[in-house]
Amino acid sequence: MFTDVKTASRTIAALPDSTRSDVLRTLARLIVSRSDAILAANSRDLARMPSSSPLCDRLRLTPSRLQAIAADILNVASLPSPVGEEIERRTLPNGILLRRVRVPFGVIGVIYEARPNVTFDVFSLCLKSGNACVLKGGKDAEETNLEAISIIHESLAAHGISPAAALMLPATHEATAAMLGAVGFIDVCIPRGGRSLIDFVRNNARIPVIETGAGVVHAYFDREADIHMGRDIILNAKTRRVSVCNALDTLLIHRDRLADLPALCAPLADKNVVIHADPESLAILSSAAYPAHLLTPALPADWDREWMDYSMGLRTVSSLSEAISHIARHGSGHSECIITSSPASAARFQAEVDAACVYVNAPTGFTDGAQFGLGAEIGISTQKLGPRGPMGLREITTTRYLLTGNGQTRE
């Protein structure tokens, strides 16, 4: 089955960009016109998942979310393709012209969990960048993904392109093993999901891997910080969408600002956010009548938790240095934020915090390919080798040297 995808990848790479964009425009129209079928499949998937699961929000599609997916695909279609972009040109001393250009990887494999929107995101980015794709969704979203791949194949067929350009694997462990061992057929694998999935892929893959996704995300409320700005940023970072990887997991607060903690956290109580607090902050919130059923002492393991729910860690620190040290020990290299009115503190935080995205006075929820102007994202890389941060079209291409001579020979 992988042989057909590899063959299709060469066809995709050779297509005019206008054709690839036309396929995506067709797909966007079909998503809207077939929304009832997609939502019906999604409802069947949701019916099998416990309503209390934090993954429900990731799995759930709605008419407005489908409209947003279609809009993102149209945005990708309108972007300039990176394929063929010349990033270096020079003439060597021997007269040979050297050019370095962007080219597709070939076949990109993506393993993901209960996020059916990823099916559309990955296909649109891969096609626009000249890549074929192998998709391996989770069992939780199986029916939604099958409906999605059917529409994708219809879009390809409408333009005379083989459906092998987008392969959906069964939601089985055997399919995962086959993907991770597809040496010579899949050029790179990108896992999107929690830490256990990413660790499994990294430890078992025989093909190159780009790590993405797992986020243990912090916001540090500095000694010099505006309380109104801090309250809004913390609320937005934690509760906009709790199940996404850029959501806030741990709030760090300078000890000199503990008196402001009740005001900072009051909006969180309205959203029923459970706060796992260290002794100092727990005492402050308890005395300030933060709802007792939403307060609990923090455990050591809580500092390493990606909550993906209406829960949050809270720890008191004595300095910016201590905040940076805490992030260094417990962060995942995804997204970190400082709330401060001190330019010096902001500059130091951005210089010393080792993460793909480091924010000053803005919530970490902006770590998103669409928000960065990339159209969409295939994932958020937390590694240092290769792409880092949200990966759009350029990040899923590689480069090739093209050399043109005039009969030169080497001594």
C-alpha positions as CSV (number, residue, x, y, z in Angstrom):
1,M,0.0,0.0,0.0
2,F,2.9,2.4,0.7
3,T,4.3,1.8,-2.8
4,D,1.3,3.5,-4.4
5,V,1.7,6.5,-2.1
6,K,5.4,6.8,-3.0
7,T,4.5,6.8,-6.7
8,A,1.7,9.3,-6.2
9,S,4.2,11.6,-4.3
10,R,6.2,12.1,-7.5
11,T,3.0,13.1,-9.4
12,I,2.0,15.6,-6.6
13,A,5.5,17.2,-6.7
14,A,5.2,17.7,-10.4
15,L,1.8,19.3,-10.4
16,P,1.4,23.0,-11.2
17,D,0.6,24.9,-8.0
18,S,-2.6,26.1,-9.5
19,T,-3.8,22.5,-9.8
20,R,-3.0,21.8,-6.1
21,S,-4.8,25.0,-5.1
22,D,-7.9,24.0,-7.2
23,V,-8.0,20.6,-5.4
24,L,-8.1,22.5,-2.0
25,R,-10.8,24.8,-3.2
26,T,-12.9,21.8,-4.2
27,L,-12.3,20.2,-0.8
28,A,-13.4,23.4,1.0
29,R,-16.6,23.4,-0.9
30,L,-17.3,19.7,-0.3
31,I,-16.7,20.1,3.5
32,V,-19.4,22.7,3.6
33,S,-21.8,20.8,1.3
34,R,-21.2,17.5,3.1
35,S,-21.3,18.9,6.6
36,D,-24.3,16.9,7.6
37,A,-22.5,13.6,6.8
38,I,-19.4,14.7,8.6
39,L,-21.3,15.8,11.7
40,A,-23.3,12.5,11.7
41,A,-20.1,10.5,11.7
42,N,-18.6,12.7,14.3
43,S,-21.7,12.2,16.5
44,R,-21.3,8.5,16.3
45,D,-17.6,8.8,17.4
46,L,-18.7,11.2,20.3
47,A,-21.3,8.7,21.4
48,R,-18.6,6.1,22.2
49,M,-16.5,8.5,24.2
50,P,-17.3,9.3,27.9
51,S,-18.7,12.8,28.1
52,S,-16.3,13.5,31.0
53,S,-13.2,12.9,28.9
54,P,-11.2,16.0,28.2
55,L,-10.7,14.6,24.7
56,C,-14.3,15.3,23.8
57,D,-13.6,18.9,22.9
58,R,-10.8,17.8,20.6
59,L,-13.0,15.2,18.9
60,R,-16.1,17.3,18.6
61,L,-16.9,19.0,15.3
62,T,-19.6,21.7,14.9
63,P,-21.0,23.6,11.9
64,S,-18.9,26.6,12.9
65,R,-15.7,24.4,13.3
66,L,-16.3,22.9,9.9
67,Q,-16.7,26.4,8.4
68,A,-13.4,27.4,10.1
69,I,-11.7,24.3,8.7
70,A,-13.0,25.1,5.2
71,A,-11.8,28.7,5.6
72,D,-8.3,27.5,6.7
73,I,-8.1,25.3,3.6
74,L,-9.0,28.2,1.3
75,N,-6.3,30.2,3.1
76,V,-3.8,27.5,2.4
77,A,-4.9,27.4,-1.2
78,S,-4.2,31.1,-1.6
79,L,-0.7,31.0,-0.1
80,P,2.3,30.9,-2.3
81,S,3.8,27.5,-2.6
82,P,7.3,27.1,-1.3
83,V,8.1,24.4,-3.9
84,G,10.9,25.7,-6.2
85,E,11.6,28.7,-4.0
86,E,15.2,29.7,-4.6
87,I,16.9,30.4,-1.2
88,E,20.5,30.6,-2.5
89,R,22.3,31.3,-5.8
90,R,26.0,31.8,-6.4
91,T,28.6,31.0,-8.9
92,L,31.5,28.9,-7.7
93,P,35.1,29.8,-8.5
94,N,35.1,27.2,-11.2
95,G,32.2,28.8,-13.0
96,I,29.5,26.3,-12.0
97,L,26.2,27.9,-11.0
98,L,24.9,26.7,-7.7
99,R,21.3,27.1,-6.7
100,R,19.6,25.8,-3.5
101,V,15.8,25.4,-3.9
102,R,12.9,24.1,-1.8
103,V,11.5,20.7,-2.7
104,P,8.9,18.4,-1.1
105,F,9.9,15.7,1.4
106,G,7.9,13.2,-0.6
107,V,5.7,11.3,1.7
108,I,4.8,12.6,5.2
109,G,3.2,10.3,7.7
110,V,1.2,11.7,10.6
111,I,-0.1,9.8,13.7
112,Y,-2.7,11.6,15.7
113,E,-5.4,11.0,18.3
114,A,-8.9,12.3,18.7
115,R,-8.6,15.3,16.4
116,P,-10.4,14.8,13.1
117,N,-9.6,18.4,12.0
118,V,-6.0,17.2,11.7
119,T,-7.0,15.0,8.8
120,F,-8.0,18.1,6.7
121,D,-5.1,20.2,8.0
122,V,-2.4,17.7,7.2
123,F,-3.8,16.9,3.7
124,S,-4.1,20.6,2.7
125,L,-0.6,21.5,3.9
126,C,1.0,18.3,2.3
127,L,-0.7,18.8,-1.0
128,K,0.1,22.5,-1.2
129,S,3.8,21.8,-0.4
130,G,3.9,19.0,-3.0
131,N,3.8,16.1,-0.6
132,A,1.7,12.9,-0.4
133,C,0.5,11.9,3.0
134,V,-0.1,8.8,5.1
135,L,-2.6,9.4,7.9
136,K,-3.1,7.3,11.0
137,G,-5.9,8.6,13.2
138,G,-7.1,7.2,16.5
139,K,-9.9,4.8,17.1
140,D,-11.9,7.6,18.9
141,A,-12.3,9.5,15.6
142,E,-12.4,6.6,13.2
143,E,-15.8,7.3,11.6
144,T,-15.2,11.0,11.3
145,N,-11.8,10.3,9.7
146,L,-13.3,7.8,7.2
147,E,-15.8,10.4,6.1
148,A,-13.1,13.0,5.8
149,I,-10.8,10.8,3.7
150,S,-13.7,10.0,1.4
151,I,-14.3,13.7,0.7
152,I,-10.5,14.2,0.2
153,H,-10.4,11.4,-2.3
154,E,-13.4,12.9,-4.1
155,S,-11.6,16.2,-4.3
156,L,-8.5,14.6,-5.8
157,A,-10.5,12.5,-8.3
158,A,-12.3,15.7,-9.5
159,H,-9.0,16.9,-10.8
160,G,-7.7,13.6,-12.2
161,I,-5.3,12.9,-9.3
162,S,-4.8,9.4,-7.8
163,P,-6.4,9.0,-4.3
164,A,-3.2,7.3,-3.3
165,A,-1.8,10.8,-2.7
166,A,-3.7,10.6,0.7
167,L,-3.7,7.2,2.4
168,M,-5.8,6.7,5.6
169,L,-4.5,3.7,7.6
170,P,-6.8,1.6,9.8
171,A,-7.0,2.7,13.5
172,T,-5.0,-0.3,14.7
173,H,-1.7,-1.0,16.4
174,E,-0.6,-3.1,13.4
175,A,-1.1,-0.1,11.1
176,T,1.0,2.1,13.5
177,A,3.8,-0.5,13.4
178,A,3.7,-0.7,9.6
179,M,4.0,3.1,9.3
180,L,6.9,3.4,11.7
181,G,8.7,0.7,9.8
182,A,8.1,2.0,6.3
183,V,11.7,2.6,5.4
184,G,12.1,3.9,1.9
185,F,8.4,4.7,1.6
186,I,7.6,7.3,4.2
187,D,10.2,10.1,4.4
188,V,9.3,11.6,7.8
189,C,6.8,10.8,10.6
190,I,5.1,13.5,12.7
191,P,3.2,12.3,15.8
192,R,0.5,14.7,17.1
193,G,-0.8,13.9,20.5
194,G,0.1,13.4,24.2
195,R,3.5,12.6,25.7
196,S,2.8,8.8,25.6
197,L,2.1,8.8,21.9
198,I,5.2,10.9,21.1
199,D,7.4,8.8,23.2
200,F,6.1,5.6,21.6
201,V,6.8,6.9,18.1
202,R,10.3,8.2,19.0
203,N,11.2,4.9,20.6
204,N,9.9,2.6,17.9
205,A,10.2,4.4,14.6
206,R,12.7,3.3,12.0
207,I,12.0,6.4,9.9
208,P,12.9,10.0,10.7
209,V,10.6,11.7,13.3
210,I,9.7,15.3,14.1
211,E,8.4,15.6,17.6
212,T,5.4,17.8,18.2
213,G,2.7,18.7,20.5
214,A,3.1,17.9,24.1
215,G,2.9,21.1,26.0
216,V,3.5,21.8,29.7
217,V,2.9,25.5,29.4
218,H,3.6,28.2,32.0
219,A,2.7,31.8,32.6
220,Y,4.8,33.8,35.0
221,F,3.2,36.9,36.7
222,D,6.2,39.1,37.5
223,R,6.8,41.4,40.4
224,E,6.3,44.3,38.0
225,A,3.1,43.3,36.2
226,D,-0.3,44.9,35.5
227,I,-3.0,43.0,37.4
228,H,-5.8,43.7,34.8
229,M,-3.6,42.5,31.9
230,G,-2.5,39.5,34.0
231,R,-6.1,38.5,34.8
232,D,-7.2,38.6,31.2
233,I,-4.1,36.7,29.9
234,I,-4.4,34.0,32.5
235,L,-8.1,33.5,31.9
236,N,-7.7,33.3,28.2
237,A,-4.6,31.1,28.2
238,K,-6.3,28.6,30.6
239,T,-9.9,28.5,29.5
240,R,-10.2,29.5,25.8
241,R,-9.8,25.8,24.9
242,V,-8.5,23.6,27.7
243,S,-7.8,20.5,25.6
244,V,-5.2,22.1,23.2
245,C,-1.5,21.8,23.6
246,N,-1.0,25.6,24.0
247,A,-3.3,25.9,27.0
248,L,-1.9,27.1,30.3
249,D,-0.9,24.4,32.7
250,T,1.0,26.1,35.5
251,L,0.8,29.7,36.8
252,L,3.9,31.0,38.5
253,I,3.5,34.1,40.6
254,H,6.1,36.3,42.3
255,R,5.9,36.2,46.1
256,D,5.6,40.0,46.3
257,R,2.3,39.8,44.3
258,L,0.5,37.2,46.3
259,A,-1.9,39.8,47.6
260,D,-3.2,40.1,44.0
261,L,-3.7,36.4,43.6
262,P,-7.4,36.4,44.5
263,A,-8.2,39.1,41.9
264,L,-6.1,37.2,39.3
265,C,-7.9,33.9,39.9
266,A,-11.4,35.1,40.5
267,P,-12.5,34.7,36.8
268,L,-11.1,31.2,36.9
269,A,-13.6,30.3,39.6
270,D,-16.4,31.3,37.3
271,K,-15.1,28.7,34.8
272,N,-14.8,26.0,37.5
273,V,-11.0,25.8,37.2
274,V,-9.5,23.5,39.8
275,I,-6.3,25.0,41.1
276,H,-3.5,22.7,42.4
277,A,-1.7,25.2,44.6
278,D,1.5,25.2,46.6
279,P,1.2,26.0,50.4
280,E,1.6,29.8,50.1
281,S,-0.8,30.4,47.3
282,L,-3.2,27.8,48.7
283,A,-3.4,29.7,52.0
284,I,-4.0,33.0,50.2
285,L,-6.8,31.6,48.0
286,S,-8.4,29.8,50.9
287,S,-8.6,32.9,52.9
288,A,-10.0,34.9,49.9
289,A,-12.9,32.4,49.5
290,Y,-11.8,30.8,46.2
291,P,-14.3,27.9,46.2
292,A,-13.0,25.2,48.4
293,H,-14.1,22.4,46.0
294,L,-11.9,24.0,43.4
295,L,-8.8,24.1,45.6
296,T,-6.4,21.3,46.3
297,P,-2.8,21.0,47.5
298,A,-0.3,20.6,44.6
299,L,1.6,17.3,44.4
300,P,5.2,17.2,43.0
301,A,4.0,15.4,39.9
302,D,1.5,18.3,39.2
303,W,4.4,20.5,37.9
304,D,4.9,18.1,35.0
305,R,1.3,17.7,34.1
306,E,-0.3,18.7,30.8
307,W,-3.8,19.0,32.2
308,M,-5.9,19.3,29.0
309,D,-8.8,20.1,31.4
310,Y,-10.2,22.7,33.7
311,S,-7.3,22.2,36.1
312,M,-4.1,24.3,36.7
313,G,-1.0,24.2,38.8
314,L,-0.1,27.3,40.9
315,R,3.3,27.9,42.4
316,T,4.9,30.9,44.2
317,V,8.4,31.9,43.2
318,S,10.7,34.5,44.8
319,S,12.3,35.9,41.6
320,L,12.5,35.8,37.9
321,S,15.4,33.5,38.2
322,E,13.4,31.0,40.1
323,A,10.6,31.2,37.6
324,I,13.0,30.5,34.7
325,S,14.6,27.6,36.7
326,H,11.1,26.1,37.3
327,I,10.3,26.3,33.6
328,A,13.7,24.7,32.7
329,R,12.9,21.7,35.0
330,H,9.3,21.2,34.1
331,G,8.6,22.8,30.7
332,S,8.3,20.8,27.5
333,G,9.8,23.4,25.2
334,H,6.4,24.4,23.7
335,S,5.2,27.8,24.7
336,E,5.9,30.0,27.7
337,C,4.7,33.5,28.8
338,I,5.8,36.3,31.1
339,I,3.4,39.1,32.3
340,T,5.5,42.1,33.2
341,S,5.9,45.8,32.8
342,S,9.7,45.6,33.0
343,P,11.5,45.6,29.7
344,A,14.6,44.2,31.3
345,S,12.6,41.2,32.8
346,A,10.9,40.6,29.5
347,A,14.1,40.6,27.6
348,R,15.8,38.3,30.0
349,F,12.8,35.9,30.0
350,Q,12.8,35.7,26.2
351,A,16.6,35.2,26.1
352,E,16.8,32.5,28.8
353,V,13.6,30.5,28.5
354,D,14.2,27.5,26.1
355,A,11.0,27.0,24.2
356,A,9.7,27.1,20.7
357,C,7.5,30.2,21.4
358,V,8.2,32.7,24.2
359,Y,5.6,35.4,24.9
360,V,5.7,38.7,26.6
361,N,2.3,40.0,27.8
362,A,0.3,37.8,25.5
363,P,-1.4,34.4,26.1
364,T,0.2,31.2,24.8
365,G,-2.9,30.3,22.9
366,F,-1.5,32.3,19.9
367,T,0.9,29.4,19.2
368,D,-0.9,28.2,16.2
369,G,-0.1,28.0,12.5
370,A,-3.1,30.0,11.4
371,Q,-2.4,32.7,14.0
372,F,1.2,32.9,12.7
373,G,0.0,33.5,9.2
374,L,1.0,30.0,8.0
375,G,-2.5,29.1,6.9
376,A,-2.7,26.1,9.1
377,E,-0.2,23.8,10.8
378,I,0.9,20.2,10.5
379,G,2.0,20.3,14.1
380,I,4.0,22.4,16.6
381,S,7.6,21.1,16.8
382,T,9.2,21.1,20.2
383,Q,12.6,19.7,19.0
384,K,15.6,21.7,18.0
385,L,16.9,19.8,15.1
386,G,14.9,20.9,12.0
387,P,11.8,23.0,12.2
388,R,10.7,24.4,15.6
389,G,7.4,25.8,16.6
390,P,4.3,25.8,14.3
391,M,5.1,24.0,11.1
392,G,3.5,25.4,7.9
393,L,4.3,24.9,4.3
394,R,8.0,25.8,4.3
395,E,8.6,23.7,7.4
396,I,7.5,20.5,5.5
397,T,9.9,21.0,2.6
398,T,13.5,20.2,2.4
399,T,16.2,21.6,0.0
400,R,18.1,20.4,-3.0
401,Y,21.2,21.8,-4.6
402,L,21.0,22.3,-8.4
403,L,24.3,22.8,-10.2
404,T,24.8,23.9,-13.8
405,G,28.1,23.7,-15.5
406,N,29.6,24.3,-18.9
407,G,31.9,21.3,-19.2
408,Q,34.0,21.8,-16.1
409,T,36.0,18.9,-14.8
410,R,37.6,18.4,-11.4
411,E,41.3,17.8,-11.0
